[in-house]
Amino acid sequence: MNESEQWWNTPAHQPDPDRARVAELSTMDLETPAFVYDEKVIAEDVATARDALAPTGAKLLFAVKAFSFEDGLAVMAPLVDGFHTSSLFEARLARHVIGDGIVHTTTPGLRPSDAGDIFELSDRISFNSVSQWQRFADAAVGRTSPGLRVNPRLSFVADERLDPCARNSKLGVPIDQLAARVRTSPQVLEGIEGLLVHSNCESIEFDDLLRLVEHLVDQLDPMLRRLKWVNLGGGYLFRDARDHTPLRKAVSLLRDTYGVEVLVEPGTSLIYRAGSLVTTVVDLIEGPGRDIAVLDVPITHVPEVLEFPFLPDVAATDGANRYLLAGASCLVSDQFGLHSFPEPLRVGSRVVISDVGAYSLVEASWFNGISLPTVYSRAPDGSVTLRRRYRYDDFLTINGGSHARH
Ligand SMILES: Cc1ncc(COP(=O)(O)O)c(C=O)c1O
């Protein structure tokens, strides 16, 4: 395999043309590794999604699974109609932050011990299977608006690990089985008020969404006539999409034909640009063929770089000084790829990894006992505020330490 074929040369997103604001982070007095979320960027990216949806009347939820830092959610809350959640704890946090806004929950792993609280906290719940619905119907009806998650069996994502409609997906009732239920045993679905369908991943093609909605209409028309709402999930990048017209057509098709309320619930799209990791070079190693710069952050703080290999974006890079950026842990594969810099790196140099707002902080682990990054917010005027510094006590708590404070 030559270098150009390796994962570390494959960027995840289109690089952000306006990198200056992110690059400024390398000059600031921050404790590293630092995760900085930018409130201005959150507002911009929510506004882009809002503008795209405005003519359609669809509601906008934010999928908390992508980013659940409480202060950051509080910035998001007044800008969106609600939050999408995947567990009891997310639902509690979402309800606490959003007040009267919408909380919509779906989880394949619904447990009897959590169900009652989830129903109290959620305005809507999308049951993941017919059997889940049957088991929890009595407890749910009257407390929340029950719906079903449907697997449309229409794949748009090439990588099976990221495709909600992949062959052995557990996510949602397969559409053909649901259509058969509607025909043969509709009484089983009595009480169901909505459908959730989430079938894409970082797509910039809203044509996919229109095809999906046409497919729902084709397969489930009699059921759609009885519903109150349809949630079209996340998986689309509003800012990067070339054309919002198919999105509007998809929503109109549902609203005009069936009079249902339509919701969308992106995660990545509303937060990926807002999050940056500011790191410091802690060692330089002369490797065979290239120099290696060791950062003070492990790859396990941005685990998607490893899981779905992509080349993270390193702000303000260009130039003749090329390094393999390596992470701080003992994992051999703890690497952030090859990057070029205008000046040679030194121990103490700052490196800013940009566009990592989604699925980083929520998935970051304490592997090797390396502390989670210190979290800062950045206000629209550019100033930063320290929000959370993790300590030994936090490490002790998750490891069952008997004298941990919490
Ligand atoms: C049901 C549902 N809604 C929304 C999302 C958010 O997706 P994304 O972050 O790709 O926009 C996901 C992601 O897994 C999901 O499963």
The ligand as an SDF file (V2000), in Angstrom:
LIG
                    3D

 16 16  0  0  0  0  0  0  0  0999 V2000
  -31.9190    8.1490   15.1050 C   0  0  0  0  0  0  0  0  0  0  0  0
  -30.7940    9.0890   14.8590 C   0  0  0  0  0  0  0  0  0  0  0  0
  -31.0480   10.4000   14.7290 N   0  0  0  0  0  0  0  0  0  0  0  0
  -30.0540   11.3020   14.5150 C   0  0  0  0  0  0  0  0  0  0  0  0
  -28.7340   10.9080   14.4360 C   0  0  0  0  0  0  0  0  0  0  0  0
  -27.6640   11.9330   14.2060 C   0  0  0  0  0  0  0  0  0  0  0  0
  -26.9690   11.6550   13.0390 O   0  0  0  0  0  0  0  0  0  0  0  0
  -25.8370   12.6310   12.4860 P   0  0  0  0  0  0  0  0  0  0  0  0
  -24.9250   12.9510   13.6050 O   0  0  0  0  0  0  0  0  0  0  0  0
  -25.1700   11.8190   11.4180 O   0  0  0  0  0  0  0  0  0  0  0  0
  -26.5320   13.8230   11.9160 O   0  0  0  0  0  0  0  0  0  0  0  0
  -28.4260    9.5320   14.5590 C   0  0  0  0  0  0  0  0  0  0  0  0
  -27.0320    9.0760   14.4930 C   0  0  0  0  0  0  0  0  0  0  0  0
  -26.6720    7.9600   14.7070 O   0  0  0  0  0  0  0  0  0  0  0  0
  -29.4830    8.6020   14.7880 C   0  0  0  0  0  0  0  0  0  0  0  0
  -29.2410    7.2900   14.9290 O   0  0  0  0  0  0  0  0  0  0  0  0
  1  2  1  0
  2  3  1  0
  2 15  2  0
  3  4  2  0
  4  5  1  0
  5  6  1  0
  5 12  2  0
  6  7  1  0
  7  8  1  0
  8  9  2  0
  8 10  1  0
  8 11  1  0
 12 13  1  0
 12 15  1  0
 13 14  2  0
 15 16  1  0
M  END
$$$$
